[in-house]
Amino acid sequence: MTVSLPGAEPLTIQQANQIARRTPVNVVAVFGPVKSGKTTLIAMIYDSLQRGDLTCCEFAGSDTLWGFERLCHNLRIASNRTVQDMQHTPRADSYQFLHLRVRDPLNDRRYEFLFPDITGELFEEALDSTEDTESLSIIRRADQISLLADGEKLVSPIARQRARADIDTFIRSCLEVGVMDRSSIIQIVVTKSDLLPEENDDRFAEVSEFLQNFENDVTSKYRDRVGSLQFLRVAALPKAPSSLGAGHGIAQLIEGWLRSTKTTDGTPDPLLRPESDREFDSFQWRVATKPRQDV
Amino acid sequence: MSDVEFGVLLMGPPKSGKTTFLAALYHVLEQADVEGALRLHHLGEERSYLNRIRNHWLSCEEIGRTPEEIPPQLSMQLVSSDDSDSIVELVVPDLLGESYDRYLEHREWPQEFDDFVRKMLGVLLFVHPDHVRKSTLILEVDQTVPGLVDSDSATDVTEGVNAWGIEHVPTQVKLVELLRLLEHRRTDLPPIQIGLLVSAWDRVADMWDTADLWVEGNMPFLCQYLSARIGGEVRHRVFGISAQGGDLIQDRDKITGATNASDRIIVSSAGQRSHDITAPIRWIMEGM
């Protein structure tokens, strides 16, 4: 006779809701266009924790270690690959969540994070359709929104204007339909920042001006319409050669989350209203009303 | 004598030093020549096997891992030397350590094992410095040996690529997951105490001041997990253990020259050093 044990794979919405019912959780939506680096970023957050590279927080537990390990596998030599490769997040019938508990060594507080697995295709569909924007219930529920801007595109004179416009359009659409509001905590994260030109590069001034202009524009348009707006740069997995190490910028990203995040000694806030457990319907789940934050 | 009050589970991956530890432990228990050490109260049918491995240990020989010789489960009852009534049962469900990967992969374990998990006081978890699997990013290889991988021309082909499997999971991640499962089966019970035993401590003692620092430097994920347990309720302690006392070839003169065989054992923890190989078990008993 044997005893069954819990799994370590990504959580279903119901499993994630069980955690959310017993302890306050922070849903962090890492979201952006296809190939903007969402999955790599989450994988490298886990890898940085595993190496003990972060001083802002310490690993305190996870119910989805195998989910994280699978993400990292194709980035490691254990895969027998010669080129790191992060697989595209496929469209799924429902969200799945990675779970992480961390401890802030400064105040000994614990924080529970849930990372929904969101395909970049939903971002692009939301740009074209109000209905698709409204369906992004995960953004509405998210306690933190890390919106990714692909650094590789921002460097390109041809691609950068489209990349900038997409971010702007997405935020505006989300605000218009109420998926984002004055309680939304937003980080605009420029990924692949190892590809941004360094000071000795001829393109440095031009790209820097563009990025500053982008930041100023988004701030002036939306800062007063959301809870907070922060700009960051990360290079989760720099392509060699680079002066930036793996996981560059991740500590600042997490510090931003910890600054405006619920600790485990607060009040639980389920992901689903009770009746939703019986009537779950893919992305259209009935999201429990998120408490409005005073801003 | 009162009935057995405490249970201690001894577990660890393959080649993590459990057998050598047991051989030295059995010797110390039988000889009772280490001050303050626990004594042997009762031993079952495993005496023949324990005698065999103890004799290898006394002869400073490698202790083989022949599966057919190893009993499916080892247990012994130990008693404190201070004439108290406390008896602890030390249980080794899988000396080879090959069951744990199966538990992690198939997400189930035997009822008998679960019964002990639910009544135990603590666990002694073994790691061997030479057998810690770590993760290495492809990026790290690129940056360490530039040009080793020509990223421009290298094509990622599926042939020869390893799919993910539990065999690729780093050692510290497996240990964290094992501990999580142990705790999951005890949510209605007091938290367990965890002794982390770094075996073959002599091999790394010159490079690390303490076993705690070795764990912090080599298994930071596990180290943080142990330290960050909710409310700090769970006690844990790291022990550096050298059951052999040194390298069987290079240090042969030193380890065979000891007056008492027990004197070659090294136990290092919390700034203290002794020959008492029962110290980790006594520490768990003190937690009650």
Interface residues (C-beta under 8 A of the other chain):
Chain A: M1 T2 V3 S4 L5 P6 G7 A8 D47 L49 Q50 R51 G52 E58 F59 A60 G61 D63 L65 W66 E69 R70 C72 H73 L75 R76 I77 A78 S79 N80 R81 T82 V83 Q84 D85 V102 R103 D108 R110 L237 P238 K239 A240 P241 A246 T264
Chain B: Y103 L104 R107 E108 W109 P110 Q111 F113 D114 S135 T136 L137 I138 L139 E140 V141 D142 Q143 P146 V149 S151 A154 T155 D156 G160 V161 N162 W164 H168 V169 P170 Q172 V173 V176 E177 R180 L181 H184 R185 E216 P220 F221 C223 Q224 Y225 S227 A228 R229 I230 G232
